C-alpha cells in the first residue's frame, strides 16, 4: 500500500511453522528506492505463531508498558543489492517492509 507520504509498504508473512524463508523484493524499473526499513512481528520461544506471550512488533510489547503507550519501534535498515531487497523471515513471522521510493 502507498501512504500519503508515498513510501511503498509491503507486508511479508511467513506462515510456515516449520521453516524460515528468504524473500526477494524487486521494484518495477520505473521506481527507485535507495533504502528500506523493516519492522518485524515476532514471537519468542518455540511456540512461534501459537505464542500467547513474548510477542513483539518492532521490538515493542504491550506487556512492557504500564501506560499502554509504546516507545519508538526498532527498525532494521535494508540496502538494495543489484536492484533487490532481501529479507530473511523466521518461521511463523511477519514483517512490514517500507520502501522510500523516488
Buried (B, 14 or more C-beta within 10 A) or exposed (E): EEEEEEBBBBEBBBEBEEEEBEBEBEBEEEEEBEEBBBBBBBBEEEBBBEBEEEBBBBBBBEEEEEEEEBEEBEBBEBEBEEEEBEBEBBBBBBBBBBBBBE
